[in-house]
């Protein structure tokens, strides 16, 4: 309702007593102008809403088209580019949607007669006050911006953040959400991400640590493992995800009852877990065919009586046996650990 129309209505009411006929004519004229103005405002608001919906649809189309162009022109691995494009598209679309809705809201408020100048000034003051009290929120947005700018990770990557490991399902400038292995959905503000480990960046590595007993020939065991891994990049089952020949590094540890031999193979991102499971199965079968044992812990207990007589040793978790002799160390009991080949 416009102020001039309101004044006209009041004047028409004041003149009812003086000239009822003229007052009725003026009131009818005012009502006609009011209905016309109201219908005009409703139509304009409807047009603004319609244009808003169209703008949102155009925004989504433009973002998807730009994302597709990035995929077509980039020479990096297809998965890496797609993840980054999806992340950028999500952030740009959310930011554009906020801007479009904000502008449309201001246009609607202005059309219904509200003066948005003081409203904008008040919003600036309120925003400044909120900024001082919401420093953590601002930190989240800044951290999210740099995560996106530096391409630290994207939607679909497997990352470890704050001792939590999972697949990133959603990323925005404010927060990162990921799904853990057990299905737990974890949301972390970007400002709290101090260190992130990306397990699927560019490529991955399947690491196999194989234990053999001390009684086995180490060189022979390494040859068996190397023969089993030779040509794995051309394997029909897993060769399409292997990007480099496998390597047998050698002995990496000497344990209490085992010698550890390490081998690894370079794979495409997120494929190393499946390759590792398949190769460990094949290596175990190859070791069995060549008579190389995978050790297990066992304990030998020697028991000696106080009068010097000895008893047969009892073996726990193993098959080795021994006997105590009078020349053994004195004492009521002694315990030793050994390994079985």
Secondary structure, DSSP 8 states (H G I E B T S, - for coil): --HHHHHHHHHHHHTTTT-HHHHHHHHHHHHHHHHHHHHHHHHHHHHHHHHHHHHHHHHHHHHHHHHHHHHHH--S-HHHHHHHHHHHHHHHHHHHHHHHHHHHHHHHHHHTT--HHHHHHHHHHHHHHHHHH-HHHHHHHHHHHHHHHTT---TT-EEEETTEEEEEEEE-SSEEEEEETTS-EEEEEGGG-S-EEETTSS-EEEEEEEEE-TTS-HHHHHHHHHHHHTTGGG-TTTGGGB-S--EEEEEEEE-SS-EEEEEEEEESTT-HHHHHHHHHHHHHHHHHHTT------EEEEEEB-TTS-B-B-EEESS----B--TTS--SSEEEEEE---
